[in-house]
Amino acid sequence: MFNRDRWQEIFQTIGKNKLRTFLSGFTVALGIFIFVILFGFGNGLKNTFQEFFLDDATNTLFVYPGRTSKPYKGYKADRRIEFKNDDLADIKAEFDFYLEDITPRISRSANVKYKNESNNYSTRAVAPAHQAIEKTILMKGRYINQNDIQTQAKVAVIGRLVALDLFKNEDPIGKYLAFDSSVFKVVGVFQDEGGDNEERGIYIPYTTRQAIEKSNDKVDQIIVTFRPELGHLGALAFERELRLFLKAKKSIDPTDQNGVFIRNVADDLKRNQQFSNVLQLIVTFVGLGTLIAGIIGISNIMVFVVKERTKELGVRKALGASPRSIIAMILQESVFITLISGYMGMLVGVILLQNIGTTLEDYFIKNPYIDVSTAIFSTFILVAFGTIAGYIPAKRAARIKPIIALRDD
Amino acid sequence: MISIKNLHKSYQMGSSSLHVLKGIDFEVEEGELVAIMGSSGSGKSTLLNILGMLDTADEGDYILDGVEIKDLDETKAAKYRNKFLGFVFQSFNLINYKNAAENVSLPLYYQGVSRKERQQVALEYLDRVGLKEWATHLPSELSGGQKQRVAIARAMASQPKVLLADEPTGALDTKTSYEVMDLIQQINDEGNTILVVTHEPDIAQMCKRIVMLKDGVIVEDKKVKQVKAAAHV
């Protein structure tokens, strides 16, 4: 293997047979390149997909009030259900075992002014727990805190794009925004991976919103997170019990489908994961197909290469080359070529993938990548099969009697 | 040097079998220059191939330089070929991407000779066939006669016991043929044993002994007065 003479012989053969070398090398490089690119694109597709659906915490239940569809306990049907602050406290007390955090969310649209700039944004009145649930990332300042809730403070945490729209290059922290006939002090700027829409939002304390709206204690929506270690089954149990609890509390017929709605992100997640798995399967399938096509390509080239060299191999045998040395020569050459070109193909593919980044986002491919182990493993597979594919014709060539190989044709 | 007894060889041709060599007995002393003659189908090439261990006999004994050649597997045959034999072919069989010197040094590579020494020996043998200046030329840049001289240099480079030439002049014009024969005679004059398969009587006359094959048996085996090729060049 490490015989210097043999390597020199091989390098000479490679150097003097450029077309042949190029053909076999190119086949391998192309095979692995296409594999890397396709696999990377598949991963990019998955990235985009996950971003669509997984921008929020996954151990989350969204609870919405609805309208009853059945009469119950003296109440008529079509009664509008409303959540109030005490529902928050009750859920907290009742489900201490399951609960991680809880926050209300009151969404309103508002025309927001700063100096001469104004624009419409959606505001969300929330509790501090909302930050983790929405995976809000603070860039500057702070989020809504418990003190704000208690004092009904007029503070606002604004989205990155709100800051950009209204404050241009000014630092918004400490500045005052006017909306809903009140003035809010900006205490923080956030960004969100959920995209531009999320970043055009404003968070304020929910108690402040309630105070503005005639000091009521109504809550649009309750969002709870449960302890992740509950798993999917625990989440389902929690969802069931929470539904029963709220129906009992609000005097809703237990069989009524419409009084309370609970959206379980874990359910969404599971569906999405299933879709994601199908995607992964397709990616793997396509990758495997490419790999097999590559292997067949290499096999063809190897058969051709050995066929083309039959006469030369016959001469070598007549001059005293043993079958072993013939096989070793062909194999070493093919392994060398496939390794180098496979590595090149892989490298070019990986570099290309890295440079794509977000440029293909319009085609739902974001940050395509291939993990190093997959890339190396597939290169190795291709080289290994190239070797096997070379071994069979090499062995046959080594066994051919020199007179047959040397026969004039 | 070479001793064969009762050599038989058949080829399977579909259902029928073609008996090519029907009991050949044949001795060659060291330093002989033997022409093996016969029309096509007489079995002369088959005989040479068996002598060259490129093919195996069905029956019979073959002793080469005191070594009995039998039960050859490919590895063993390769070793013997490398050690005992030099080949010259009608179609030269030079490796087309190797230059003259590299072609000549190839058998030495399979003997495990170091690169430096190979190069030196190759140049030495190219010099002996008068092609030292052509050492770095590819076969495609050489004339037919030059190619055959390179092939002879290659065959001699491993210092074989016997040089086997299968129609060495078959692809050459008369003048070039005589030049090649002159070279073969020179090598023979240095004491090397050479077997030449040919169907050309004038070439055979340039050897020292002619063995006539017909239908798989030796019909004539005579010593001849050698015609020096140099006189005709």
Chai-1 contact restraints between the chains, C-beta under 6 A:
chainA,res_idxA,chainB,res_idxB,connection_type,confidence,min_distance_angstrom,max_distance_angstrom,comment,restraint_id
A,K16,B,Y97,contact,1.0,0.0,6.0,A-B,restraint_1
A,E312,B,I95,contact,1.0,0.0,6.0,A-B,restraint_2
A,V315,B,N93,contact,1.0,0.0,6.0,A-B,restraint_3
A,A318,B,F87,contact,1.0,0.0,6.0,A-B,restraint_4
A,L319,B,L106,contact,1.0,0.0,6.0,A-B,restraint_5
A,L319,B,P107,contact,1.0,0.0,6.0,A-B,restraint_6
A,G320,B,A78,contact,1.0,0.0,6.0,A-B,restraint_7
A,G320,B,R81,contact,1.0,0.0,6.0,A-B,restraint_8
A,G320,B,N82,contact,1.0,0.0,6.0,A-B,restraint_9
A,G320,B,P107,contact,1.0,0.0,6.0,A-B,restraint_10
A,G320,B,Y110,contact,1.0,0.0,6.0,A-B,restraint_11
A,A321,B,A78,contact,1.0,0.0,6.0,A-B,restraint_12
A,A321,B,Y110,contact,1.0,0.0,6.0,A-B,restraint_13
A,S322,B,T75,contact,1.0,0.0,6.0,A-B,restraint_14
A,S322,B,A78,contact,1.0,0.0,6.0,A-B,restraint_15
A,P323,B,E74,contact,1.0,0.0,6.0,A-B,restraint_16
A,P402,B,L54,contact,1.0,0.0,6.0,A-B,restraint_17
A,I403,B,N49,contact,1.0,0.0,6.0,A-B,restraint_18
A,I403,B,L54,contact,1.0,0.0,6.0,A-B,restraint_19
A,I403,B,D55,contact,1.0,0.0,6.0,A-B,restraint_20
A,L406,B,N93,contact,1.0,0.0,6.0,A-B,restraint_21
A,D408,B,S91,contact,1.0,0.0,6.0,A-B,restraint_22
